[in-house]
């Protein structure tokens, strides 16, 4: 049985407007009615909002001024989704049909586009497709696989920058754990495919020789990696206070219970996990840091990267 855990998702933005706005479906309905009227009246500000452009390579894009504008099967759709601090939302407008779909969810994994298109399809029939249906192998029977073959799958694989997944064999069952997450059981559906109920997705092992060389997960080909070990005592070199002149803010790093813990005045305390393959690289839900060294290989700072910033310099304070 799957165990569901909840945790606080920090809102690190200080500029309100692009996020952190609390509303209701009723109030947003007033907005889409106003938006529809503004388009029909050809208000120049609203027409500019849906004006798309062309890249330098002559490729046309659907993104306008803060809105996505697509035209498929003769249907114009103006939409934008949102995802922040555990919420998932979308407003999807079909101006020619005077139809709008508003979805507000407190589940960060909620598939807003598929559900919005499914709802729109009830009114627009076959002109709107919900998109590709997610796979579901949960109802397929489980199979028995030779333990020697299962051992070839054990190990760590890289799904993306700072994103790894590790498989272990425990009491004859393969367990999976992504960095920074809990460990979950899997169900074998064939000799190379397993189903992860907690992820609601399958994993397919590839390039199987002495060991599996890679796996496929939701279209991602993840190669096998050899983890780099870091001892708790080695973490002590990273402890200290780091300040960014650009952001005028600081992180205080310390070692607690064998973990590198960061403290920020607004974000509170959270843990930076060491990267499995890159020494001096750590990640958390607030970003990835790469430590910098001076000539005698002494830590003198780090650079912070996350979804909205890249390589922000933090210097170690003496």
N, C-alpha and C positions, 0 to 999 in steps of 0.2 A: 504494500500500500504506500502511495506517495505521500510524503510529509511536506506540507507547505509551510515555509518560514517567511516571515515578513521582516524587513529592516527599513530604517529611515534612509531615504534618498535625499542627499543634500542639494539645496538650491544655491549654487555659488554665484549667481548673477547679481550684480548691483544695479544694472540698468534695466529697470522695469519697462515692459512694453513688448519686447520680443518673447517674454515668458512671464510667469508669475502673475498672470491676470486670472482672477477667479470670476466665473460667470455661470450662467444657467442656459439650458436649451431654450427657454422662453425668451431671454434677452438676446441670445444669438439669433433667434428667429426674427426679431425686430431688425437686427443688422442685415440679414440676407434679403429681407424685403426692401430695406433701404438701398442695398447694393443693386438689386434688380432694377429698382426705379431709376437709380443714377445711370445705369447702363442704357436703359431705354430713352432717357432724356439726353444721352450722349454728353454727360458731364465730362469735361476734358481731364479732370483729375482721375476719375475712375477709368476712363479709356486708357490713360497712361499706365495705370496699374496692371492692365492686361496686355501691354505692348511687349511682345517678345523680340528677340534679336537674333543675329547671326554671328557665329564665332569667326575668328580670323581665317580658319580653314574652310569657310563658306558653309559650315554645318549649322543648320537651323536648330534652335533649342526651344524647349517648351516653357522654360522658366522666364517669367516676366518680372515686374517690380514687386517681389514678395509673393507672387502667386504662380501656380502652374497652370498653363493653358494648353489643353490638348484637344485635338479634333480627330475623332475616330468614328467610322461608320456614319459620317454625316452629323455627328453629335459633338457639340462644343461643351467641354467641361472645364470649369475654373475651380481649382481646389488647392488646398494646402493642409497638411497634417501637422500635428504637434506632438512632441514627446519630451517630457521633462519631469523630474522629481517623482517618478512613478505613475504619471498620468499619460494617457494616449488619446488624442483627439483628432477630429477632422471636420472641415466644412467643405462640402462638395456641391458646387452649383452647376446646374444645367440651364443657362439663361434662356435659350430658345424655347425650352419646354416649361419655363417658369417653375423649375423644381430645384429644391435644395435639400441635402441630407446633412444633418448635424449629429455627430456621435461624440459623446464624452465618456471616457472610461478611466477608472482608477487602477487599471492593469497595464503596466508598462509593456507587456508582450501582446496586447490586443491588436489584431490585424485590422486596422481601420479602413484601409483601401478596399480589401476584399469585401468586408461587411457593408461598406457604403455603396459599392457597386452592386452588391446583391440586392440591397434595398431599392436602389434606383431602378434595377432591372424589373422589379415588380410593377413599375409604372411605365418604363420605357421598353418593356418586353425584350426582344432579342437584339436590340441596338446597343445594349450595355452588357459587357462581359464581366463577371466577377473576378476574372483572372485565373491563373492556374490554381487548381485545387491542391491543397497541401496533402502530402502523402499520409497514409495511415496504415501501418503494418500491425497495429495492436491486436487485430482480430485474427491474424495468421497464427497457426499453431507453432509453438516453440519446438525446436529440434535439438537433438543431442549431438554434440560435436566432440571429436577426439581431443583429449586434454593436450596432447602434443601439438596439435594445430592451434589451440587457443593460446598456448604459451608464445607462439610466434607473433601474436597481436599485442602482447604486454609491452608497455613502454610509453613514451611521451611523443606527442605530435604537435607541430606548430600550425595553428589555424590562421594566425595573423600576427602583426607586431605586438609583442607582449601578451599574446593570447595562446595558451597551450592547453592541451587536454591529456590526461594520463590514465592509462588503463592498467588495472591490476586483476589478478585472478585470486579470488578468495572463496574457499569452500566450493570450488567447482563452478563459480559464477563470475563472469567478468563485471567488474565495477569500473565506473568512469568518474573522473573528477577534473573539472576545469580549474585553473588557478584562481584562487580567491573564492571558490564555491564549495558546497558540500559534496560528498561522495554519493553516487547514485547507482543502483543496480541496473542491469541491462537484460534483455531477453534475446536469445539467439533465434533468428528466423531462417538462417541457412548457414552453410559453413564459412561464409564470408560477410554476412549481413547480420547486424544486431539492431534491435530497437531499444531506444532509451525513452521510457515513459516520461521521465522528468523533463526531457527536452522536446517531447512529442515529435521526434525525428529519428531517422535511421542513420547508421554509420556503416560504410562499406569499406573493408580492408582491401588494399591493392598491392601490387608488386610483391607478392608473397614468395619468398625464397627461404633462407634460413630464418628470416624475420620479415614481417610486413614492412615494406618500405614507405608506405603512405596510406592515407585513408581519405574517403570522400564523405563530407558532411555538408548538407544543404548547398551543394554546388561548389564547395571549397575543397581543393585538393591540398591536404595537409601532410607534409613530409615528416618522417620520423626524425627526432633530434636526440642528441646525447646530452642529458642534463649536466650542468656545472654545479658542483656542490659548494655551498658557502657555510662556514661554521658560525655559531653565535658569536665567538670571539672576534671573528673578522668583521662583524657588523659594527663593532665599537668605533672603527675608523670613520664611519659615516655620521656619528652623533655630532650634534652642534646646531647652531642657529644659522640659517641661510636667508639672505635678504635680497630682494629684487628692487633695484632703483627704478626700473621702468613701471612696475606695478605698485611700488611703495608698500610692500607687504612682506611678511616673513613667515618661514616655517621653522619650527623647532623639532629636530629629530633626536630620538633617544632609543635605546634598546631596552625592551621590556619583555620578559619571558621568552627570550630568543627571537623576538620580532623587532623589525625596524618600525617604530611608531612615530607618526608625524602629528604635530599639534599646530593648528591654525586658529587665529582668534575668531574667525567666523565659521569655519568648517568643523571645529572641534578636533577630536582625536580619531585617527584612522591608521591602518597598517599599510605599509609599502612592502609588497612581496618581491623577493629577488627573481629576476628573469632566469629562466631555465638554462639559457645558452649564452647570454651576454653578461659577463662579469661587469659589475658597476652599473647595471641597469635594473631599475625597480619599477613596479607598477601598482596602481590602486584604482579605485573607481573615480578618483579625482585626477588621474593622469599618469603619465610615464615620466620618470626622471632618469637622466644619464649623468652620473657623477664625473667631475672633471678633476684632473690632477696637474700639479705643477712639476717642475724638473725632478725633484727627489721623490716623485710619485706620492706626494701628500695631497689629500683631498682638499681642494680649494673652492669648490662650488658644484652646482649641477644645473642642467637645463631641463625645463619642464615643458612637456607637450601633452595636449589632450585634444578633444574634438574641435575646439575653437581656437586654440593657440598652438604655436610651434616654437620650440627652442628658446623659451624665455629664460634669461640668465638669472640665477640666484647665486650670490657670492657668500662664501662661508665667513662668518664674523669671528674675529680673533678675540 
